[in-house]
């Protein structure tokens, strides 16, 4: 293993511990700008993400007006509930937006996400953000993380 990669990997667990041991974010409290975030529900880790603007990313996940491409967790939850598979063909997003069953599930999912606990840990380095997101998702067995490509 390269020394650079080993050093990056060895730093992950301390950041992971900081993330899961921190108190949930309180409204109005400062969030780190860049890093990894965690949504939890009833004490159970639910979804891990990363962003270079965590406060904005949290708003996108939780605003009532957020669309499916902004509120990714809610969209994943709605897909699971309605058994809609991801579709990258032309016009797929428009078809999904016209699907009333999906959109009803998406609205319910956004409400649920708004009620979830939110934690975040600072990590300015893009590569370490990616590694930490994967490390957290694997370790916490978050049900809605998917590292597939499109």
Secondary structure, DSSP 4 states (H G I P E B T S, - for coil): --HHHHHHHHTHHHHHHHHHHSPPPPTT----SSEEEEEEETTEEEEEEEESSHHHHHHHHH-TT--TTT-HHHHHHHHHHHTPPP--STTHHHHHHH-HHHHHHHHHHHHHHHTSEEEEEE---HHHHHHHHHHHHHHHT-TT------
